[in-house]
Structure formats: C-alpha cells, structure tokens
C-alpha cells in the first residue's frame, strides 16, 4: 500500500459508499484506524479473551504513551 491505514480511512470518508452504509448499521466504525494492545499481547491464548483488556493494557512502550480516552471508547464500541 502506498499510504498508511490511517490515511486510507480518511480517504474513505470522502468517498461515497452508499450501498455499504445502507447494509451496515455500523459502517462508521470502519472508517478509522483501530487500536490494538501490542505490548499486552504476548501469547496466542489472549486471542480467546471475550472482553476488551483494561485501558492500562494499551500502554505502548514503543512510543511511551497510553491510549486516549477517545480511542479506548472506540475500541469498546467495536
């Protein structure tokens, strides 16, 4: 891909996807980059979790930053 996922989702917002909008109530949830707790994910068994990990699990050692409230709320909706 020539662009990052975040940029591509912004491009999608400017286009017309009328069929997708009418067939999916949650279409708007697909129009932004999602979040993932990379540092928390250390074994395959965690893929079977049925609940979203706590907000603290989304802390990134790579960028030394925690997830925003807005991003965590989006993850809860998804």
CORGIUR-V564068 format. One record per residue. N is the residue number from 1. BURIAL is # if it has 16 or more other ideal C-beta (glycine too) atoms within 10 Angstrom, else .. D_LAST is the distance of its C-alpha to the last C-alpha in Angstrom with 2 decimals. Layout:
# CORGIUR-V564068
n=N burial=BURIAL d_last=D_LAST
n=N burial=BURIAL d_last=D_LAST
This chain:
# CORGIUR-V564068
n=1 burial=. d_last=24.42
n=2 burial=. d_last=26.35
n=3 burial=. d_last=23.51
n=4 burial=. d_last=20.60
n=5 burial=. d_last=17.02
n=6 burial=. d_last=16.51
n=7 burial=. d_last=19.66
n=8 burial=. d_last=18.83
n=9 burial=. d_last=15.65
n=10 burial=. d_last=18.02
n=11 burial=. d_last=20.50
n=12 burial=. d_last=18.20
n=13 burial=. d_last=17.81
n=14 burial=. d_last=21.59
n=15 burial=. d_last=22.06
n=16 burial=. d_last=22.15
n=17 burial=. d_last=19.78
n=18 burial=. d_last=20.98
n=19 burial=. d_last=20.72
n=20 burial=. d_last=17.07
n=21 burial=. d_last=16.41
n=22 burial=. d_last=18.56
n=23 burial=. d_last=17.12
n=24 burial=. d_last=13.40
n=25 burial=. d_last=12.19
n=26 burial=. d_last=8.82
n=27 burial=. d_last=10.86
n=28 burial=. d_last=10.41
n=29 burial=. d_last=6.83
n=30 burial=. d_last=8.95
n=31 burial=. d_last=11.63
n=32 burial=# d_last=11.08
n=33 burial=. d_last=11.37
n=34 burial=. d_last=8.69
n=35 burial=# d_last=10.04
n=36 burial=. d_last=11.70
n=37 burial=# d_last=14.26
n=38 burial=. d_last=17.17
n=39 burial=. d_last=19.94
n=40 burial=. d_last=18.51
n=41 burial=. d_last=18.11
n=42 burial=. d_last=21.77
n=43 burial=. d_last=22.05
n=44 burial=. d_last=20.65
n=45 burial=. d_last=20.42
n=46 burial=. d_last=17.40
n=47 burial=. d_last=15.45
n=48 burial=. d_last=16.18
n=49 burial=. d_last=14.59
n=50 burial=. d_last=12.67
n=51 burial=. d_last=11.31
n=52 burial=. d_last=9.78
n=53 burial=. d_last=13.04
n=54 burial=. d_last=14.66
n=55 burial=# d_last=14.54
n=56 burial=. d_last=17.94
n=57 burial=. d_last=16.75
n=58 burial=# d_last=15.27
n=59 burial=. d_last=18.84
n=60 burial=. d_last=20.23
n=61 burial=. d_last=23.89
n=62 burial=. d_last=24.25
n=63 burial=. d_last=23.81
n=64 burial=. d_last=24.60
n=65 burial=. d_last=21.70
n=66 burial=. d_last=18.92
n=67 burial=# d_last=15.41
n=68 burial=. d_last=15.49
n=69 burial=. d_last=14.33
n=70 burial=. d_last=12.51
n=71 burial=# d_last=10.61
n=72 burial=# d_last=9.89
n=73 burial=. d_last=8.77
n=74 burial=# d_last=6.28
n=75 burial=# d_last=5.13
n=76 burial=. d_last=5.49
n=77 burial=. d_last=3.79
n=78 burial=. d_last=0.00
